[in-house]
Amino acid sequence: MACYHSALKLLVDLEFPDMLHGARKRVAALRYQHVVAAQAFGAQRKSSKPADRLRARGIAKLLMEHPALRVAYIDSGGEAKPSYSVLLRVSAHQTQHAGVCA
């Protein structure tokens, strides 16, 4: 995963040598995204069990360390609401664990 992302950054550097460094990183990020399904993540981040919360924080840490990573999971809407799918990413503006494992 990391080698492919590094290769894309190099390709963008070669294609757009006059572009600013930050803009080249964003173009490379647009070209590469990795989606992982973690279907229990929604239940784990809402759980009161320490082991479940630890697993959810681990997934959140991976999201922060790898900006091209996306996590897909099913979130329950509650008793009266239907379940729905979520595609989660962490932007550069979010602080550690903000909104991911509140």
Summary of the structure (lengths in Angstrom):
residues: 102
radius of gyration: 16.6
end to end distance: 28.1
largest distance: 54.6
contacts: 237
relative contact order: 0.15
helix: 46%
strand: 16%
